[in-house]
Amino acid sequence: MATSPALEGLTDAIGFVAGALLGFGIGRLTGLDVFAPGYGLAAIGGIVLVGLGGGTGLQLARAWRAARRRD
């Protein structure tokens, strides 16, 4: 079954945003705040967690689509 570009974009966006929000939440729980003033260790750590979470969510969304395509 072929996946439409709109569905691919939508699932990529949902995966990215969900992962970024999860990374943001983990950062807040561990004291790494993206919105901390300046570019201290807490702010940079929070930015890294949001980026890693977003990238992981995107890859999970793509893996989910690939698994559905095989079935």
CHARMM internal coordinates of N, CA and C (Angstrom, degrees):
IC EDIT
DIST 1 N 1 CA 1.4468
DIST 1 CA 1 C 1.5287
ANGL 1 N 1 CA 1 C 109.07
DIST 1 C 2 N 1.3062
ANGL 1 CA 1 C 2 N 117.43
DIHE 1 N 1 CA 1 C 2 N 125.11
DIST 2 N 2 CA 1.4550
ANGL 1 C 2 N 2 CA 122.22
DIHE 1 CA 1 C 2 N 2 CA -179.53
DIST 2 CA 2 C 1.5282
ANGL 2 N 2 CA 2 C 110.11
DIHE 1 C 2 N 2 CA 2 C -78.01
DIST 2 C 3 N 1.3053
ANGL 2 CA 2 C 3 N 114.60
DIHE 2 N 2 CA 2 C 3 N 139.96
DIST 3 N 3 CA 1.4571
ANGL 2 C 3 N 3 CA 120.38
DIHE 2 CA 2 C 3 N 3 CA 179.44
DIST 3 CA 3 C 1.5192
ANGL 3 N 3 CA 3 C 108.84
DIHE 2 C 3 N 3 CA 3 C -95.64
DIST 3 C 4 N 1.3089
ANGL 3 CA 3 C 4 N 116.54
DIHE 3 N 3 CA 3 C 4 N 133.58
DIST 4 N 4 CA 1.4590
ANGL 3 C 4 N 4 CA 119.63
DIHE 3 CA 3 C 4 N 4 CA 179.44
DIST 4 CA 4 C 1.5282
ANGL 4 N 4 CA 4 C 109.58
DIHE 3 C 4 N 4 CA 4 C -74.87
DIST 4 C 5 N 1.3234
ANGL 4 CA 4 C 5 N 117.31
DIHE 4 N 4 CA 4 C 5 N 149.63
DIST 5 N 5 CA 1.4570
ANGL 4 C 5 N 5 CA 120.41
DIHE 4 CA 4 C 5 N 5 CA 178.57
DIST 5 CA 5 C 1.5348
ANGL 5 N 5 CA 5 C 112.71
DIHE 4 C 5 N 5 CA 5 C -58.94
DIST 5 C 6 N 1.3245
ANGL 5 CA 5 C 6 N 116.90
DIHE 5 N 5 CA 5 C 6 N -33.86
DIST 6 N 6 CA 1.4657
ANGL 5 C 6 N 6 CA 119.17
DIHE 5 CA 5 C 6 N 6 CA 179.54
DIST 6 CA 6 C 1.5265
ANGL 6 N 6 CA 6 C 110.69
DIHE 5 C 6 N 6 CA 6 C -66.16
DIST 6 C 7 N 1.3307
ANGL 6 CA 6 C 7 N 117.37
DIHE 6 N 6 CA 6 C 7 N -40.29
DIST 7 N 7 CA 1.4596
ANGL 6 C 7 N 7 CA 120.82
DIHE 6 CA 6 C 7 N 7 CA 178.80
DIST 7 CA 7 C 1.5233
ANGL 7 N 7 CA 7 C 110.77
DIHE 6 C 7 N 7 CA 7 C -68.26
DIST 7 C 8 N 1.3157
ANGL 7 CA 7 C 8 N 117.01
DIHE 7 N 7 CA 7 C 8 N -38.88
DIST 8 N 8 CA 1.4628
ANGL 7 C 8 N 8 CA 120.49
DIHE 7 CA 7 C 8 N 8 CA 176.52
DIST 8 CA 8 C 1.5208
ANGL 8 N 8 CA 8 C 110.68
DIHE 7 C 8 N 8 CA 8 C -61.12
DIST 8 C 9 N 1.3156
ANGL 8 CA 8 C 9 N 116.77
DIHE 8 N 8 CA 8 C 9 N -46.92
DIST 9 N 9 CA 1.4601
ANGL 8 C 9 N 9 CA 120.81
DIHE 8 CA 8 C 9 N 9 CA 179.96
DIST 9 CA 9 C 1.5153
ANGL 9 N 9 CA 9 C 112.23
DIHE 8 C 9 N 9 CA 9 C -63.64
DIST 9 C 10 N 1.3189
ANGL 9 CA 9 C 10 N 116.27
DIHE 9 N 9 CA 9 C 10 N -40.51
DIST 10 N 10 CA 1.4596
ANGL 9 C 10 N 10 CA 120.53
DIHE 9 CA 9 C 10 N 10 CA -179.74
DIST 10 CA 10 C 1.5228
ANGL 10 N 10 CA 10 C 111.46
DIHE 9 C 10 N 10 CA 10 C -65.81
DIST 10 C 11 N 1.3318
ANGL 10 CA 10 C 11 N 117.24
DIHE 10 N 10 CA 10 C 11 N -45.66
DIST 11 N 11 CA 1.4643
ANGL 10 C 11 N 11 CA 118.92
DIHE 10 CA 10 C 11 N 11 CA -179.93
DIST 11 CA 11 C 1.5300
ANGL 11 N 11 CA 11 C 111.40
DIHE 10 C 11 N 11 CA 11 C -68.89
DIST 11 C 12 N 1.3312
ANGL 11 CA 11 C 12 N 117.69
DIHE 11 N 11 CA 11 C 12 N -35.93
DIST 12 N 12 CA 1.4668
ANGL 11 C 12 N 12 CA 120.21
DIHE 11 CA 11 C 12 N 12 CA 174.92
DIST 12 CA 12 C 1.5275
ANGL 12 N 12 CA 12 C 110.78
DIHE 11 C 12 N 12 CA 12 C -61.09
DIST 12 C 13 N 1.3255
ANGL 12 CA 12 C 13 N 116.36
DIHE 12 N 12 CA 12 C 13 N -44.96
DIST 13 N 13 CA 1.4683
ANGL 12 C 13 N 13 CA 120.53
DIHE 12 CA 12 C 13 N 13 CA -178.89
DIST 13 CA 13 C 1.5236
ANGL 13 N 13 CA 13 C 111.05
DIHE 12 C 13 N 13 CA 13 C -64.92
DIST 13 C 14 N 1.3298
ANGL 13 CA 13 C 14 N 116.83
DIHE 13 N 13 CA 13 C 14 N -43.06
DIST 14 N 14 CA 1.4634
ANGL 13 C 14 N 14 CA 119.73
DIHE 13 CA 13 C 14 N 14 CA 179.78
DIST 14 CA 14 C 1.5262
ANGL 14 N 14 CA 14 C 110.32
DIHE 13 C 14 N 14 CA 14 C -64.04
DIST 14 C 15 N 1.3204
ANGL 14 CA 14 C 15 N 117.41
DIHE 14 N 14 CA 14 C 15 N -44.01
DIST 15 N 15 CA 1.4648
ANGL 14 C 15 N 15 CA 120.70
DIHE 14 CA 14 C 15 N 15 CA 178.52
DIST 15 CA 15 C 1.5134
ANGL 15 N 15 CA 15 C 112.17
DIHE 14 C 15 N 15 CA 15 C -62.35
DIST 15 C 16 N 1.3307
ANGL 15 CA 15 C 16 N 116.50
DIHE 15 N 15 CA 15 C 16 N -43.66
DIST 16 N 16 CA 1.4656
ANGL 15 C 16 N 16 CA 120.09
DIHE 15 CA 15 C 16 N 16 CA -179.60
DIST 16 CA 16 C 1.5235
ANGL 16 N 16 CA 16 C 111.50
DIHE 15 C 16 N 16 CA 16 C -64.05
DIST 16 C 17 N 1.3188
ANGL 16 CA 16 C 17 N 117.09
DIHE 16 N 16 CA 16 C 17 N -48.58
DIST 17 N 17 CA 1.4616
ANGL 16 C 17 N 17 CA 120.80
DIHE 16 CA 16 C 17 N 17 CA -177.52
DIST 17 CA 17 C 1.5256
ANGL 17 N 17 CA 17 C 110.87
DIHE 16 C 17 N 17 CA 17 C -65.31
DIST 17 C 18 N 1.3319
ANGL 17 CA 17 C 18 N 116.98
DIHE 17 N 17 CA 17 C 18 N -42.70
DIST 18 N 18 CA 1.4618
ANGL 17 C 18 N 18 CA 119.85
DIHE 17 CA 17 C 18 N 18 CA 178.97
DIST 18 CA 18 C 1.5278
ANGL 18 N 18 CA 18 C 110.83
DIHE 17 C 18 N 18 CA 18 C -62.18
DIST 18 C 19 N 1.3189
ANGL 18 CA 18 C 19 N 116.96
DIHE 18 N 18 CA 18 C 19 N -43.72
DIST 19 N 19 CA 1.4659
ANGL 18 C 19 N 19 CA 120.48
DIHE 18 CA 18 C 19 N 19 CA 178.16
DIST 19 CA 19 C 1.5116
ANGL 19 N 19 CA 19 C 112.68
DIHE 18 C 19 N 19 CA 19 C -65.12
DIST 19 C 20 N 1.3350
ANGL 19 CA 19 C 20 N 116.77
DIHE 19 N 19 CA 19 C 20 N -41.17
DIST 20 N 20 CA 1.4645
ANGL 19 C 20 N 20 CA 120.19
DIHE 19 CA 19 C 20 N 20 CA 178.88
DIST 20 CA 20 C 1.5295
ANGL 20 N 20 CA 20 C 111.01
DIHE 19 C 20 N 20 CA 20 C -64.82
DIST 20 C 21 N 1.3276
ANGL 20 CA 20 C 21 N 116.91
DIHE 20 N 20 CA 20 C 21 N -39.92
DIST 21 N 21 CA 1.4624
ANGL 20 C 21 N 21 CA 120.00
DIHE 20 CA 20 C 21 N 21 CA 177.49
DIST 21 CA 21 C 1.5263
ANGL 21 N 21 CA 21 C 111.30
DIHE 20 C 21 N 21 CA 21 C -66.21
DIST 21 C 22 N 1.3174
ANGL 21 CA 21 C 22 N 116.67
DIHE 21 N 21 CA 21 C 22 N -37.86
DIST 22 N 22 CA 1.4599
ANGL 21 C 22 N 22 CA 119.90
DIHE 21 CA 21 C 22 N 22 CA 176.92
DIST 22 CA 22 C 1.5321
ANGL 22 N 22 CA 22 C 110.21
DIHE 21 C 22 N 22 CA 22 C -65.24
DIST 22 C 23 N 1.3248
ANGL 22 CA 22 C 23 N 117.02
DIHE 22 N 22 CA 22 C 23 N -43.49
DIST 23 N 23 CA 1.4656
ANGL 22 C 23 N 23 CA 120.58
DIHE 22 CA 22 C 23 N 23 CA 176.04
DIST 23 CA 23 C 1.5151
ANGL 23 N 23 CA 23 C 112.13
DIHE 22 C 23 N 23 CA 23 C -61.74
DIST 23 C 24 N 1.3280
ANGL 23 CA 23 C 24 N 116.87
DIHE 23 N 23 CA 23 C 24 N -39.29
DIST 24 N 24 CA 1.4616
ANGL 23 C 24 N 24 CA 121.46
DIHE 23 CA 23 C 24 N 24 CA 177.28
DIST 24 CA 24 C 1.5296
ANGL 24 N 24 CA 24 C 110.55
DIHE 23 C 24 N 24 CA 24 C -62.82
DIST 24 C 25 N 1.3330
ANGL 24 CA 24 C 25 N 115.49
DIHE 24 N 24 CA 24 C 25 N -44.51
DIST 25 N 25 CA 1.4612
ANGL 24 C 25 N 25 CA 119.91
DIHE 24 CA 24 C 25 N 25 CA 179.83
DIST 25 CA 25 C 1.5219
ANGL 25 N 25 CA 25 C 112.11
DIHE 24 C 25 N 25 CA 25 C -63.80
DIST 25 C 26 N 1.3178
ANGL 25 CA 25 C 26 N 116.78
DIHE 25 N 25 CA 25 C 26 N -43.21
DIST 26 N 26 CA 1.4649
ANGL 25 C 26 N 26 CA 120.24
DIHE 25 CA 25 C 26 N 26 CA 177.97
DIST 26 CA 26 C 1.5242
ANGL 26 N 26 CA 26 C 110.05
DIHE 25 C 26 N 26 CA 26 C -63.27
DIST 26 C 27 N 1.3118
ANGL 26 CA 26 C 27 N 115.94
DIHE 26 N 26 CA 26 C 27 N -39.79
DIST 27 N 27 CA 1.4623
ANGL 26 C 27 N 27 CA 119.59
DIHE 26 CA 26 C 27 N 27 CA 177.92
DIST 27 CA 27 C 1.5205
ANGL 27 N 27 CA 27 C 112.09
DIHE 26 C 27 N 27 CA 27 C -62.34
DIST 27 C 28 N 1.3207
ANGL 27 CA 27 C 28 N 116.76
DIHE 27 N 27 CA 27 C 28 N -43.19
DIST 28 N 28 CA 1.4650
ANGL 27 C 28 N 28 CA 120.32
DIHE 27 CA 27 C 28 N 28 CA 179.22
DIST 28 CA 28 C 1.5285
ANGL 28 N 28 CA 28 C 110.66
DIHE 27 C 28 N 28 CA 28 C -64.00
DIST 28 C 29 N 1.3379
ANGL 28 CA 28 C 29 N 116.46
DIHE 28 N 28 CA 28 C 29 N -40.01
DIST 29 N 29 CA 1.4655
ANGL 28 C 29 N 29 CA 119.92
DIHE 28 CA 28 C 29 N 29 CA 179.49
DIST 29 CA 29 C 1.5188
ANGL 29 N 29 CA 29 C 112.40
DIHE 28 C 29 N 29 CA 29 C -65.38
DIST 29 C 30 N 1.3199
ANGL 29 CA 29 C 30 N 116.83
DIHE 29 N 29 CA 29 C 30 N -32.34
DIST 30 N 30 CA 1.4614
ANGL 29 C 30 N 30 CA 120.67
DIHE 29 CA 29 C 30 N 30 CA -177.87
DIST 30 CA 30 C 1.5252
ANGL 30 N 30 CA 30 C 113.02
DIHE 29 C 30 N 30 CA 30 C -95.95
DIST 30 C 31 N 1.3358
ANGL 30 CA 30 C 31 N 117.16
DIHE 30 N 30 CA 30 C 31 N 3.56
DIST 31 N 31 CA 1.4586
ANGL 30 C 31 N 31 CA 120.06
DIHE 30 CA 30 C 31 N 31 CA 177.66
DIST 31 CA 31 C 1.5184
ANGL 31 N 31 CA 31 C 114.43
DIHE 30 C 31 N 31 CA 31 C 87.31
DIST 31 C 32 N 1.3154
ANGL 31 CA 31 C 32 N 117.97
DIHE 31 N 31 CA 31 C 32 N 10.49
DIST 32 N 32 CA 1.4637
ANGL 31 C 32 N 32 CA 121.85
DIHE 31 CA 31 C 32 N 32 CA 177.74
DIST 32 CA 32 C 1.5252
ANGL 32 N 32 CA 32 C 107.55
DIHE 31 C 32 N 32 CA 32 C -101.69
DIST 32 C 33 N 1.3129
ANGL 32 CA 32 C 33 N 116.02
DIHE 32 N 32 CA 32 C 33 N 99.79
DIST 33 N 33 CA 1.4641
ANGL 32 C 33 N 33 CA 121.42
DIHE 32 CA 32 C 33 N 33 CA -172.24
DIST 33 CA 33 C 1.5215
ANGL 33 N 33 CA 33 C 110.16
DIHE 32 C 33 N 33 CA 33 C -104.70
DIST 33 C 34 N 1.3152
ANGL 33 CA 33 C 34 N 116.05
DIHE 33 N 33 CA 33 C 34 N 122.85
DIST 34 N 34 CA 1.4617
ANGL 33 C 34 N 34 CA 122.00
DIHE 33 CA 33 C 34 N 34 CA 178.45
DIST 34 CA 34 C 1.5213
ANGL 34 N 34 CA 34 C 110.62
DIHE 33 C 34 N 34 CA 34 C -59.21
DIST 34 C 35 N 1.3181
ANGL 34 CA 34 C 35 N 116.36
DIHE 34 N 34 CA 34 C 35 N -34.70
DIST 35 N 35 CA 1.4564
ANGL 34 C 35 N 35 CA 121.39
DIHE 34 CA 34 C 35 N 35 CA -174.20
DIST 35 CA 35 C 1.5188
ANGL 35 N 35 CA 35 C 113.33
DIHE 34 C 35 N 35 CA 35 C -94.65
DIST 35 C 36 N 1.3275
ANGL 35 CA 35 C 36 N 117.30
DIHE 35 N 35 CA 35 C 36 N 16.93
DIST 36 N 36 CA 1.4595
ANGL 35 C 36 N 36 CA 120.33
DIHE 35 CA 35 C 36 N 36 CA 176.36
DIST 36 CA 36 C 1.5298
ANGL 36 N 36 CA 36 C 108.17
DIHE 35 C 36 N 36 CA 36 C -66.34
DIST 36 C 37 N 1.3403
ANGL 36 CA 36 C 37 N 117.15
DIHE 36 N 36 CA 36 C 37 N 144.20
DIST 37 N 37 CA 1.4708
ANGL 36 C 37 N 37 CA 119.22
DIHE 36 CA 36 C 37 N 37 CA -179.08
DIST 37 CA 37 C 1.5263
ANGL 37 N 37 CA 37 C 111.87
DIHE 36 C 37 N 37 CA 37 C -65.03
DIST 37 C 38 N 1.3035
ANGL 37 CA 37 C 38 N 115.25
DIHE 37 N 37 CA 37 C 38 N 142.62
DIST 38 N 38 CA 1.4557
ANGL 37 C 38 N 38 CA 121.10
DIHE 37 CA 37 C 38 N 38 CA 178.30
DIST 38 CA 38 C 1.5232
ANGL 38 N 38 CA 38 C 111.98
DIHE 37 C 38 N 38 CA 38 C 76.92
DIST 38 C 39 N 1.3144
ANGL 38 CA 38 C 39 N 115.17
DIHE 38 N 38 CA 38 C 39 N -168.15
DIST 39 N 39 CA 1.4651
ANGL 38 C 39 N 39 CA 120.91
DIHE 38 CA 38 C 39 N 39 CA 178.35
DIST 39 CA 39 C 1.5153
ANGL 39 N 39 CA 39 C 109.45
DIHE 38 C 39 N 39 CA 39 C -117.08
DIST 39 C 40 N 1.3104
ANGL 39 CA 39 C 40 N 115.43
DIHE 39 N 39 CA 39 C 40 N 54.50
DIST 40 N 40 CA 1.4533
ANGL 39 C 40 N 40 CA 120.44
DIHE 39 CA 39 C 40 N 40 CA 177.46
DIST 40 CA 40 C 1.5213
ANGL 40 N 40 CA 40 C 110.49
DIHE 39 C 40 N 40 CA 40 C -78.48
DIST 40 C 41 N 1.3181
ANGL 40 CA 40 C 41 N 114.60
DIHE 40 N 40 CA 40 C 41 N -178.67
DIST 41 N 41 CA 1.4524
ANGL 40 C 41 N 41 CA 121.03
DIHE 40 CA 40 C 41 N 41 CA -178.73
DIST 41 CA 41 C 1.5250
ANGL 41 N 41 CA 41 C 112.19
DIHE 40 C 41 N 41 CA 41 C -61.13
DIST 41 C 42 N 1.3311
ANGL 41 CA 41 C 42 N 117.54
DIHE 41 N 41 CA 41 C 42 N -37.70
DIST 42 N 42 CA 1.4646
ANGL 41 C 42 N 42 CA 121.08
DIHE 41 CA 41 C 42 N 42 CA -179.52
DIST 42 CA 42 C 1.5193
ANGL 42 N 42 CA 42 C 111.17
DIHE 41 C 42 N 42 CA 42 C -65.35
DIST 42 C 43 N 1.3212
ANGL 42 CA 42 C 43 N 117.55
DIHE 42 N 42 CA 42 C 43 N -42.02
DIST 43 N 43 CA 1.4651
ANGL 42 C 43 N 43 CA 120.66
DIHE 42 CA 42 C 43 N 43 CA -179.55
DIST 43 CA 43 C 1.5264
ANGL 43 N 43 CA 43 C 111.23
DIHE 42 C 43 N 43 CA 43 C -68.52
DIST 43 C 44 N 1.3130
ANGL 43 CA 43 C 44 N 117.01
DIHE 43 N 43 CA 43 C 44 N -44.49
DIST 44 N 44 CA 1.4636
ANGL 43 C 44 N 44 CA 120.23
DIHE 43 CA 43 C 44 N 44 CA -179.38
DIST 44 CA 44 C 1.5203
ANGL 44 N 44 CA 44 C 110.66
DIHE 43 C 44 N 44 CA 44 C -66.26
DIST 44 C 45 N 1.3258
ANGL 44 CA 44 C 45 N 117.53
DIHE 44 N 44 CA 44 C 45 N -40.92
DIST 45 N 45 CA 1.4591
ANGL 44 C 45 N 45 CA 120.68
DIHE 44 CA 44 C 45 N 45 CA 176.36
DIST 45 CA 45 C 1.5170
ANGL 45 N 45 CA 45 C 111.68
DIHE 44 C 45 N 45 CA 45 C -61.20
DIST 45 C 46 N 1.3295
ANGL 45 CA 45 C 46 N 117.41
DIHE 45 N 45 CA 45 C 46 N -40.33
DIST 46 N 46 CA 1.4545
ANGL 45 C 46 N 46 CA 121.15
DIHE 45 CA 45 C 46 N 46 CA 177.43
DIST 46 CA 46 C 1.5153
ANGL 46 N 46 CA 46 C 112.08
DIHE 45 C 46 N 46 CA 46 C -64.86
DIST 46 C 47 N 1.3229
ANGL 46 CA 46 C 47 N 116.42
DIHE 46 N 46 CA 46 C 47 N -41.19
DIST 47 N 47 CA 1.4645
ANGL 46 C 47 N 47 CA 120.71
DIHE 46 CA 46 C 47 N 47 CA 178.03
DIST 47 CA 47 C 1.5302
ANGL 47 N 47 CA 47 C 110.52
DIHE 46 C 47 N 47 CA 47 C -62.71
DIST 47 C 48 N 1.3142
ANGL 47 CA 47 C 48 N 116.49
DIHE 47 N 47 CA 47 C 48 N -41.86
DIST 48 N 48 CA 1.4674
ANGL 47 C 48 N 48 CA 120.66
DIHE 47 CA 47 C 48 N 48 CA 178.90
DIST 48 CA 48 C 1.5266
ANGL 48 N 48 CA 48 C 110.60
DIHE 47 C 48 N 48 CA 48 C -63.16
DIST 48 C 49 N 1.3340
ANGL 48 CA 48 C 49 N 117.31
DIHE 48 N 48 CA 48 C 49 N -43.78
DIST 49 N 49 CA 1.4626
ANGL 48 C 49 N 49 CA 120.10
DIHE 48 CA 48 C 49 N 49 CA 179.88
DIST 49 CA 49 C 1.5265
ANGL 49 N 49 CA 49 C 111.89
DIHE 48 C 49 N 49 CA 49 C -64.14
DIST 49 C 50 N 1.3205
ANGL 49 CA 49 C 50 N 117.78
DIHE 49 N 49 CA 49 C 50 N -40.18
DIST 50 N 50 CA 1.4642
ANGL 49 C 50 N 50 CA 120.30
DIHE 49 CA 49 C 50 N 50 CA 177.62
DIST 50 CA 50 C 1.5276
ANGL 50 N 50 CA 50 C 110.04
DIHE 49 C 50 N 50 CA 50 C -64.58
DIST 50 C 51 N 1.2996
ANGL 50 CA 50 C 51 N 118.07
DIHE 50 N 50 CA 50 C 51 N -42.43
DIST 51 N 51 CA 1.4606
ANGL 50 C 51 N 51 CA 121.52
DIHE 50 CA 50 C 51 N 51 CA 178.49
DIST 51 CA 51 C 1.5187
ANGL 51 N 51 CA 51 C 112.71
DIHE 50 C 51 N 51 CA 51 C -64.59
DIST 51 C 52 N 1.3288
ANGL 51 CA 51 C 52 N 116.33
DIHE 51 N 51 CA 51 C 52 N -44.85
DIST 52 N 52 CA 1.4645
ANGL 51 C 52 N 52 CA 119.87
DIHE 51 CA 51 C 52 N 52 CA 177.79
DIST 52 CA 52 C 1.5241
ANGL 52 N 52 CA 52 C 111.54
DIHE 51 C 52 N 52 CA 52 C -64.65
DIST 52 C 53 N 1.3213
ANGL 52 CA 52 C 53 N 116.21
DIHE 52 N 52 CA 52 C 53 N -40.99
DIST 53 N 53 CA 1.4624
ANGL 52 C 53 N 53 CA 119.75
DIHE 52 CA 52 C 53 N 53 CA 178.46
DIST 53 CA 53 C 1.5172
ANGL 53 N 53 CA 53 C 111.65
DIHE 52 C 53 N 53 CA 53 C -63.59
DIST 53 C 54 N 1.3263
ANGL 53 CA 53 C 54 N 117.16
DIHE 53 N 53 CA 53 C 54 N -44.08
DIST 54 N 54 CA 1.4605
ANGL 53 C 54 N 54 CA 120.85
DIHE 53 CA 53 C 54 N 54 CA 179.02
DIST 54 CA 54 C 1.5203
ANGL 54 N 54 CA 54 C 111.96
DIHE 53 C 54 N 54 CA 54 C -63.24
DIST 54 C 55 N 1.3118
ANGL 54 CA 54 C 55 N 116.95
DIHE 54 N 54 CA 54 C 55 N -44.27
DIST 55 N 55 CA 1.4645
ANGL 54 C 55 N 55 CA 120.47
DIHE 54 CA 54 C 55 N 55 CA 179.05
DIST 55 CA 55 C 1.5207
ANGL 55 N 55 CA 55 C 112.27
DIHE 54 C 55 N 55 CA 55 C -65.35
DIST 55 C 56 N 1.3297
ANGL 55 CA 55 C 56 N 116.23
DIHE 55 N 55 CA 55 C 56 N -39.83
DIST 56 N 56 CA 1.4626
ANGL 55 C 56 N 56 CA 120.38
DIHE 55 CA 55 C 56 N 56 CA 178.30
DIST 56 CA 56 C 1.5247
ANGL 56 N 56 CA 56 C 110.82
DIHE 55 C 56 N 56 CA 56 C -66.18
DIST 56 C 57 N 1.3298
ANGL 56 CA 56 C 57 N 116.69
DIHE 56 N 56 CA 56 C 57 N -42.79
DIST 57 N 57 CA 1.4608
ANGL 56 C 57 N 57 CA 120.09
DIHE 56 CA 56 C 57 N 57 CA 177.67
DIST 57 CA 57 C 1.5158
ANGL 57 N 57 CA 57 C 112.24
DIHE 56 C 57 N 57 CA 57 C -61.70
DIST 57 C 58 N 1.3162
ANGL 57 CA 57 C 58 N 116.65
DIHE 57 N 57 CA 57 C 58 N -39.53
DIST 58 N 58 CA 1.4656
ANGL 57 C 58 N 58 CA 121.06
DIHE 57 CA 57 C 58 N 58 CA 177.67
DIST 58 CA 58 C 1.5244
ANGL 58 N 58 CA 58 C 110.83
DIHE 57 C 58 N 58 CA 58 C -63.58
DIST 58 C 59 N 1.3255
ANGL 58 CA 58 C 59 N 117.26
DIHE 58 N 58 CA 58 C 59 N -45.09
DIST 59 N 59 CA 1.4599
ANGL 58 C 59 N 59 CA 120.44
DIHE 58 CA 58 C 59 N 59 CA 179.87
DIST 59 CA 59 C 1.5245
ANGL 59 N 59 CA 59 C 111.92
DIHE 58 C 59 N 59 CA 59 C -66.33
DIST 59 C 60 N 1.3371
ANGL 59 CA 59 C 60 N 117.07
DIHE 59 N 59 CA 59 C 60 N -36.32
DIST 60 N 60 CA 1.4590
ANGL 59 C 60 N 60 CA 119.92
DIHE 59 CA 59 C 60 N 60 CA 176.66
DIST 60 CA 60 C 1.5282
ANGL 60 N 60 CA 60 C 111.22
DIHE 59 C 60 N 60 CA 60 C -66.08
DIST 60 C 61 N 1.3210
ANGL 60 CA 60 C 61 N 117.21
DIHE 60 N 60 CA 60 C 61 N -38.23
DIST 61 N 61 CA 1.4652
ANGL 60 C 61 N 61 CA 120.29
DIHE 60 CA 60 C 61 N 61 CA 177.79
DIST 61 CA 61 C 1.5265
ANGL 61 N 61 CA 61 C 110.34
DIHE 60 C 61 N 61 CA 61 C -64.43
DIST 61 C 62 N 1.3182
ANGL 61 CA 61 C 62 N 117.49
DIHE 61 N 61 CA 61 C 62 N -40.54
DIST 62 N 62 CA 1.4623
ANGL 61 C 62 N 62 CA 120.58
DIHE 61 CA 61 C 62 N 62 CA 179.19
DIST 62 CA 62 C 1.5263
ANGL 62 N 62 CA 62 C 111.19
DIHE 61 C 62 N 62 CA 62 C -68.81
DIST 62 C 63 N 1.3330
ANGL 62 CA 62 C 63 N 117.26
DIHE 62 N 62 CA 62 C 63 N -37.65
DIST 63 N 63 CA 1.4619
ANGL 62 C 63 N 63 CA 120.29
DIHE 62 CA 62 C 63 N 63 CA 177.20
DIST 63 CA 63 C 1.5203
ANGL 63 N 63 CA 63 C 110.63
DIHE 62 C 63 N 63 CA 63 C -66.49
DIST 63 C 64 N 1.3280
ANGL 63 CA 63 C 64 N 117.02
DIHE 63 N 63 CA 63 C 64 N -37.84
DIST 64 N 64 CA 1.4547
ANGL 63 C 64 N 64 CA 121.36
DIHE 63 CA 63 C 64 N 64 CA 178.15
DIST 64 CA 64 C 1.5310
ANGL 64 N 64 CA 64 C 110.41
DIHE 63 C 64 N 64 CA 64 C -63.53
DIST 64 C 65 N 1.3388
ANGL 64 CA 64 C 65 N 116.54
DIHE 64 N 64 CA 64 C 65 N -43.00
DIST 65 N 65 CA 1.4623
ANGL 64 C 65 N 65 CA 119.75
DIHE 64 CA 64 C 65 N 65 CA 178.06
DIST 65 CA 65 C 1.5199
ANGL 65 N 65 CA 65 C 111.39
DIHE 64 C 65 N 65 CA 65 C -64.10
DIST 65 C 66 N 1.3208
ANGL 65 CA 65 C 66 N 117.05
DIHE 65 N 65 CA 65 C 66 N -40.60
DIST 66 N 66 CA 1.4651
ANGL 65 C 66 N 66 CA 121.30
DIHE 65 CA 65 C 66 N 66 CA -179.98
DIST 66 CA 66 C 1.5249
ANGL 66 N 66 CA 66 C 110.53
DIHE 65 C 66 N 66 CA 66 C -65.32
DIST 66 C 67 N 1.3229
ANGL 66 CA 66 C 67 N 117.17
DIHE 66 N 66 CA 66 C 67 N -39.03
DIST 67 N 67 CA 1.4584
ANGL 66 C 67 N 67 CA 120.65
DIHE 66 CA 66 C 67 N 67 CA 178.96
DIST 67 CA 67 C 1.5256
ANGL 67 N 67 CA 67 C 111.06
DIHE 66 C 67 N 67 CA 67 C -66.90
DIST 67 C 68 N 1.3197
ANGL 67 CA 67 C 68 N 116.88
DIHE 67 N 67 CA 67 C 68 N -38.06
DIST 68 N 68 CA 1.4646
ANGL 67 C 68 N 68 CA 120.12
DIHE 67 CA 67 C 68 N 68 CA 177.95
DIST 68 CA 68 C 1.5265
ANGL 68 N 68 CA 68 C 111.16
DIHE 67 C 68 N 68 CA 68 C -68.32
DIST 68 C 69 N 1.3146
ANGL 68 CA 68 C 69 N 116.57
DIHE 68 N 68 CA 68 C 69 N -32.39
DIST 69 N 69 CA 1.4628
ANGL 68 C 69 N 69 CA 121.17
DIHE 68 CA 68 C 69 N 69 CA -179.95
DIST 69 CA 69 C 1.5280
ANGL 69 N 69 CA 69 C 110.75
DIHE 68 C 69 N 69 CA 69 C -68.23
DIST 69 C 70 N 1.3566
ANGL 69 CA 69 C 70 N 117.26
DIHE 69 N 69 CA 69 C 70 N -34.43
DIST 70 N 70 CA 1.4592
ANGL 69 C 70 N 70 CA 121.22
DIHE 69 CA 69 C 70 N 70 CA -179.04
DIST 70 CA 70 C 1.5250
ANGL 70 N 70 CA 70 C 112.25
DIHE 69 C 70 N 70 CA 70 C -71.82
DIST 70 C 71 N 1.3276
ANGL 70 CA 70 C 71 N 116.98
DIHE 70 N 70 CA 70 C 71 N -29.32
DIST 71 N 71 CA 1.4724
ANGL 70 C 71 N 71 CA 120.75
DIHE 70 CA 70 C 71 N 71 CA -176.84
DIST 71 CA 71 C 1.4965
ANGL 71 N 71 CA 71 C 113.32
DIHE 70 C 71 N 71 CA 71 C -74.56
END
COOR INIT
IC SEED 1 N 1 CA 1 C
IC BUILD
